[in-house]
Amino acid sequence: MHMPETIVEELELDEIDEPVKDIQSEKLLSELVRTILRMRRNRLDERLDEILYVQNSMTEVSEENSSLYKDLVTQQILIRKRIDDALHSSLSPGKGENRSMV
């Protein structure tokens, strides 16, 4: 069966365009992941600032409340470290395939 030249040319172009589309999709996905991680980190920083403000504004902080604040701040810092690690790994070339979401 003979196919017209234009159809053959279109098929060849589609084969070339497919890897380009995959690369563009991968770059877009990578950028979206980094953006989401940055947004989460910014919100976490805001939350830490709020916790520290409340703790500093209290005139008398009981031992129990002080311990709760310290635990909350520690928890937020650990989450921020996970986000920072994920951001770092998403920016490193060749390490994007095996990433897990935070």
TIRO-2110 file (N, C-alpha, C; in Angstrom, 1 decimal):
// TIRO-2110
0.8, -1.2, 0.0, N, 1, A
0.0, 0.0, 0.0, CA, 1, A
0.9, 1.2, 0.0, C, 1, A
0.6, 2.2, -0.9, N, 2, A
1.4, 3.4, -1.0, CA, 2, A
0.7, 4.5, -0.2, C, 2, A
1.4, 5.2, 0.6, N, 3, A
0.9, 6.4, 1.4, CA, 3, A
1.4, 7.6, 0.8, C, 3, A
0.5, 8.7, 0.7, N, 4, A
1.0, 9.9, 0.1, CA, 4, A
2.1, 10.5, 1.0, C, 4, A
3.0, 11.3, 0.3, N, 5, A
4.2, 11.9, 1.0, CA, 5, A
3.8, 12.7, 2.2, C, 5, A
2.7, 13.5, 2.1, N, 6, A
2.3, 14.4, 3.2, CA, 6, A
2.0, 13.6, 4.5, C, 6, A
1.4, 12.4, 4.3, N, 7, A
1.0, 11.6, 5.5, CA, 7, A
2.3, 11.0, 6.1, C, 7, A
3.2, 10.6, 5.3, N, 8, A
4.5, 10.0, 5.7, CA, 8, A
5.2, 11.1, 6.5, C, 8, A
5.3, 12.3, 5.9, N, 9, A
6.0, 13.4, 6.6, CA, 9, A
5.3, 13.8, 7.9, C, 9, A
4.0, 13.8, 8.0, N, 10, A
3.3, 14.1, 9.3, CA, 10, A
3.6, 13.0, 10.3, C, 10, A
3.6, 11.8, 9.9, N, 11, A
3.9, 10.7, 10.8, CA, 11, A
5.3, 10.9, 11.4, C, 11, A
6.2, 11.2, 10.5, N, 12, A
7.6, 11.4, 11.0, CA, 12, A
7.7, 12.6, 11.9, C, 12, A
7.0, 13.7, 11.6, N, 13, A
7.0, 14.9, 12.5, CA, 13, A
6.4, 14.5, 13.9, C, 13, A
5.3, 13.7, 13.9, N, 14, A
4.7, 13.3, 15.1, CA, 14, A
5.7, 12.5, 16.0, C, 14, A
6.4, 11.7, 15.4, N, 15, A
7.4, 10.9, 16.1, CA, 15, A
8.5, 11.8, 16.7, C, 15, A
8.9, 12.8, 16.0, N, 16, A
9.9, 13.8, 16.5, CA, 16, A
9.3, 14.6, 17.6, C, 16, A
8.0, 15.1, 17.5, N, 17, A
7.4, 16.0, 18.4, CA, 17, A
7.1, 15.3, 19.8, C, 17, A
6.9, 14.0, 19.8, N, 18, A
6.5, 13.3, 21.0, CA, 18, A
7.5, 13.4, 22.1, C, 18, A
8.8, 13.2, 21.8, N, 19, A
9.8, 13.3, 22.9, CA, 19, A
9.9, 14.8, 23.4, C, 19, A
9.7, 15.7, 22.5, N, 20, A
9.7, 17.1, 22.9, CA, 20, A
8.6, 17.4, 23.8, C, 20, A
7.4, 16.9, 23.5, N, 21, A
6.2, 17.1, 24.4, CA, 21, A
6.4, 16.5, 25.7, C, 21, A
7.1, 15.3, 25.8, N, 22, A
7.4, 14.6, 27.0, CA, 22, A
8.3, 15.4, 27.9, C, 22, A
9.3, 16.0, 27.2, N, 23, A
10.3, 16.8, 28.0, CA, 23, A
9.6, 18.1, 28.5, C, 23, A
8.8, 18.7, 27.7, N, 24, A
8.1, 19.9, 28.1, CA, 24, A
7.1, 19.6, 29.3, C, 24, A
6.4, 18.5, 29.2, N, 25, A
5.5, 18.0, 30.3, CA, 25, A
6.3, 17.8, 31.6, C, 25, A
7.5, 17.1, 31.4, N, 26, A
8.3, 16.8, 32.6, CA, 26, A
8.8, 18.1, 33.2, C, 26, A
9.2, 19.1, 32.4, N, 27, A
9.7, 20.4, 33.0, CA, 27, A
8.5, 21.1, 33.7, C, 27, A
7.4, 21.1, 33.1, N, 28, A
6.2, 21.7, 33.7, CA, 28, A
5.9, 21.1, 35.0, C, 28, A
5.8, 19.8, 35.1, N, 29, A
5.5, 19.1, 36.3, CA, 29, A
6.6, 19.4, 37.4, C, 29, A
7.8, 19.4, 37.0, N, 30, A
8.9, 19.7, 37.9, CA, 30, A
8.7, 21.1, 38.5, C, 30, A
8.4, 22.1, 37.6, N, 31, A
8.2, 23.5, 38.0, CA, 31, A
7.0, 23.6, 39.0, C, 31, A
5.9, 22.8, 38.7, N, 32, A
4.8, 22.9, 39.5, CA, 32, A
5.1, 22.3, 40.9, C, 32, A
5.8, 21.2, 41.0, N, 33, A
6.2, 20.6, 42.2, CA, 33, A
7.1, 21.6, 43.1, C, 33, A
8.0, 22.3, 42.4, N, 34, A
8.9, 23.3, 43.1, CA, 34, A
8.0, 24.4, 43.6, C, 34, A
7.1, 24.9, 42.8, N, 35, A
6.2, 26.0, 43.2, CA, 35, A
5.3, 25.6, 44.4, C, 35, A
4.8, 24.4, 44.4, N, 36, A
3.9, 24.0, 45.5, CA, 36, A
4.8, 23.8, 46.8, C, 36, A
6.0, 23.3, 46.6, N, 37, A
6.9, 23.2, 47.8, CA, 37, A
7.2, 24.5, 48.4, C, 37, A
7.5, 25.5, 47.5, N, 38, A
7.8, 26.9, 48.0, CA, 38, A
6.6, 27.5, 48.7, C, 38, A
5.4, 27.3, 48.2, N, 39, A
4.2, 27.8, 48.8, CA, 39, A
4.0, 27.2, 50.2, C, 39, A
4.2, 25.9, 50.3, N, 40, A
4.1, 25.2, 51.6, CA, 40, A
5.1, 25.7, 52.5, C, 40, A
6.4, 25.9, 52.1, N, 41, A
7.4, 26.4, 53.0, CA, 41, A
7.1, 27.8, 53.4, C, 41, A
6.6, 28.7, 52.5, N, 42, A
6.2, 30.1, 52.9, CA, 42, A
5.1, 30.0, 54.0, C, 42, A
4.1, 29.2, 53.8, N, 43, A
3.0, 29.1, 54.8, CA, 43, A
3.6, 28.6, 56.1, C, 43, A
4.5, 27.6, 56.1, N, 44, A
5.1, 27.1, 57.3, CA, 44, A
5.9, 28.2, 58.0, C, 44, A
6.6, 29.0, 57.3, N, 45, A
7.4, 30.1, 57.9, CA, 45, A
6.4, 31.1, 58.6, C, 45, A
5.3, 31.4, 57.9, N, 46, A
4.3, 32.2, 58.5, CA, 46, A
3.8, 31.7, 59.8, C, 46, A
3.5, 30.4, 59.8, N, 47, A
3.0, 29.7, 61.0, CA, 47, A
4.0, 29.7, 62.1, C, 47, A
5.3, 29.5, 61.8, N, 48, A
6.3, 29.6, 62.8, CA, 48, A
6.4, 31.0, 63.4, C, 48, A
6.3, 32.0, 62.6, N, 49, A
6.3, 33.4, 63.0, CA, 49, A
5.1, 33.7, 64.0, C, 49, A
3.9, 33.2, 63.6, N, 50, A
2.8, 33.3, 64.5, CA, 50, A
3.0, 32.7, 65.8, C, 50, A
3.5, 31.5, 65.8, N, 51, A
3.7, 30.7, 67.1, CA, 51, A
4.7, 31.5, 68.0, C, 51, A
5.8, 32.0, 67.4, N, 52, A
6.8, 32.7, 68.2, CA, 52, A
6.2, 34.0, 68.7, C, 52, A
5.4, 34.7, 67.9, N, 53, A
4.8, 35.9, 68.3, CA, 53, A
3.9, 35.7, 69.5, C, 53, A
3.0, 34.7, 69.4, N, 54, A
2.1, 34.4, 70.6, CA, 54, A
2.9, 34.0, 71.8, C, 54, A
4.0, 33.2, 71.6, N, 55, A
4.8, 32.9, 72.8, CA, 55, A
5.5, 34.1, 73.4, C, 55, A
6.0, 35.0, 72.6, N, 56, A
6.6, 36.2, 73.1, CA, 56, A
5.7, 37.2, 73.7, C, 56, A
4.5, 37.2, 73.2, N, 57, A
3.5, 38.2, 73.7, CA, 57, A
2.9, 37.8, 75.0, C, 57, A
2.9, 36.6, 75.4, N, 58, A
2.4, 36.1, 76.7, CA, 58, A
3.3, 36.6, 77.8, C, 58, A
2.7, 37.3, 78.8, N, 59, A
3.4, 37.8, 79.9, CA, 59, A
3.9, 36.7, 80.8, C, 59, A
3.0, 35.8, 81.1, N, 60, A
3.4, 34.6, 82.0, CA, 60, A
3.1, 33.3, 81.3, C, 60, A
4.2, 32.7, 80.9, N, 61, A
4.0, 31.4, 80.2, CA, 61, A
4.3, 30.3, 81.2, C, 61, A
3.3, 29.4, 81.4, N, 62, A
3.5, 28.3, 82.3, CA, 62, A
4.4, 27.3, 81.7, C, 62, A
4.9, 26.5, 82.5, N, 63, A
5.9, 25.4, 82.1, CA, 63, A
5.2, 24.5, 81.0, C, 63, A
3.9, 24.2, 81.3, N, 64, A
3.2, 23.3, 80.3, CA, 64, A
3.0, 24.0, 79.0, C, 64, A
2.6, 25.3, 79.0, N, 65, A
2.4, 26.0, 77.7, CA, 65, A
3.7, 26.2, 77.0, C, 65, A
4.8, 26.4, 77.8, N, 66, A
6.1, 26.6, 77.2, CA, 66, A
6.5, 25.3, 76.5, C, 66, A
6.3, 24.2, 77.1, N, 67, A
6.6, 22.9, 76.5, CA, 67, A
5.8, 22.6, 75.2, C, 67, A
4.5, 23.0, 75.3, N, 68, A
3.7, 22.8, 74.1, CA, 68, A
4.2, 23.7, 72.9, C, 68, A
4.5, 24.9, 73.2, N, 69, A
5.1, 25.8, 72.1, CA, 69, A
6.4, 25.2, 71.6, C, 69, A
7.2, 24.7, 72.4, N, 70, A
8.5, 24.2, 72.0, CA, 70, A
8.2, 23.0, 71.1, C, 70, A
7.3, 22.1, 71.5, N, 71, A
7.0, 20.9, 70.7, CA, 71, A
6.4, 21.3, 69.3, C, 71, A
5.5, 22.3, 69.3, N, 72, A
4.9, 22.8, 68.1, CA, 72, A
6.0, 23.4, 67.1, C, 72, A
6.9, 24.2, 67.7, N, 73, A
7.9, 24.8, 66.9, CA, 73, A
8.9, 23.7, 66.3, C, 73, A
9.2, 22.7, 67.2, N, 74, A
10.1, 21.6, 66.7, CA, 74, A
9.4, 20.9, 65.6, C, 74, A
8.1, 20.6, 65.7, N, 75, A
7.4, 19.9, 64.7, CA, 75, A
7.4, 20.7, 63.4, C, 75, A
7.2, 22.0, 63.4, N, 76, A
7.1, 22.8, 62.2, CA, 76, A
8.5, 22.9, 61.6, C, 76, A
9.6, 22.9, 62.4, N, 77, A
10.9, 23.0, 61.9, CA, 77, A
11.3, 21.7, 61.1, C, 77, A
10.8, 20.6, 61.7, N, 78, A
11.0, 19.3, 61.0, CA, 78, A
10.3, 19.2, 59.7, C, 78, A
9.1, 19.7, 59.6, N, 79, A
8.3, 19.7, 58.4, CA, 79, A
9.1, 20.6, 57.4, C, 79, A
9.5, 21.8, 57.8, N, 80, A
10.3, 22.7, 57.0, CA, 80, A
11.5, 22.0, 56.4, C, 80, A
12.2, 21.2, 57.2, N, 81, A
13.4, 20.5, 56.7, CA, 81, A
13.0, 19.5, 55.6, C, 81, A
11.9, 18.8, 55.8, N, 82, A
11.5, 17.9, 54.7, CA, 82, A
11.1, 18.6, 53.4, C, 82, A
10.5, 19.8, 53.6, N, 83, A
10.2, 20.6, 52.4, CA, 83, A
11.5, 21.1, 51.7, C, 83, A
12.4, 21.6, 52.5, N, 84, A
13.7, 22.1, 52.0, CA, 84, A
14.4, 20.9, 51.3, C, 84, A
14.4, 19.7, 51.9, N, 85, A
15.1, 18.6, 51.3, CA, 85, A
14.4, 18.2, 49.9, C, 85, A
13.1, 18.3, 49.9, N, 86, A
12.4, 18.0, 48.7, CA, 86, A
12.7, 19.0, 47.6, C, 86, A
12.7, 20.3, 48.0, N, 87, A
13.1, 21.4, 47.1, CA, 87, A
14.5, 21.2, 46.5, C, 87, A
15.4, 20.8, 47.4, N, 88, A
16.8, 20.6, 47.0, CA, 88, A
16.9, 19.5, 46.0, C, 88, A
16.2, 18.4, 46.3, N, 89, A
16.3, 17.2, 45.4, CA, 89, A
15.6, 17.5, 44.1, C, 89, A
14.5, 18.3, 44.1, N, 90, A
13.9, 18.7, 42.8, CA, 90, A
14.7, 19.6, 41.9, C, 90, A
15.6, 20.3, 42.5, N, 91, A
16.5, 21.2, 41.8, CA, 91, A
17.7, 20.5, 41.3, C, 91, A
18.1, 19.4, 41.9, N, 92, A
19.3, 18.6, 41.5, CA, 92, A
19.0, 17.9, 40.2, C, 92, A
19.8, 18.0, 39.2, N, 93, A
19.6, 17.3, 37.9, CA, 93, A
19.8, 15.8, 38.1, C, 93, A
18.8, 15.0, 37.5, N, 94, A
18.9, 13.6, 37.5, CA, 94, A
18.3, 12.9, 38.7, C, 94, A
17.8, 13.7, 39.7, N, 95, A
17.3, 13.1, 40.9, CA, 95, A
15.8, 13.2, 41.0, C, 95, A
15.2, 13.7, 39.9, N, 96, A
13.7, 13.9, 39.9, CA, 96, A
12.8, 12.7, 39.7, C, 96, A
13.4, 11.6, 39.3, N, 97, A
12.5, 10.5, 38.9, CA, 97, A
12.0, 9.8, 40.2, C, 97, A
12.7, 9.8, 41.3, N, 98, A
12.3, 9.0, 42.4, CA, 98, A
11.9, 9.8, 43.6, C, 98, A
11.3, 10.9, 43.3, N, 99, A
10.9, 11.9, 44.4, CA, 99, A
9.6, 11.5, 45.0, C, 99, A
9.5, 11.8, 46.3, N, 100, A
8.2, 11.6, 46.9, CA, 100, A
7.7, 12.9, 47.4, C, 100, A
6.4, 13.1, 47.4, N, 101, A
5.7, 14.3, 47.8, CA, 101, A
5.8, 14.4, 49.3, C, 101, A
5.9, 15.6, 49.8, N, 102, A
6.0, 15.9, 51.3, CA, 102, A
4.6, 16.1, 51.7, C, 102, A
END
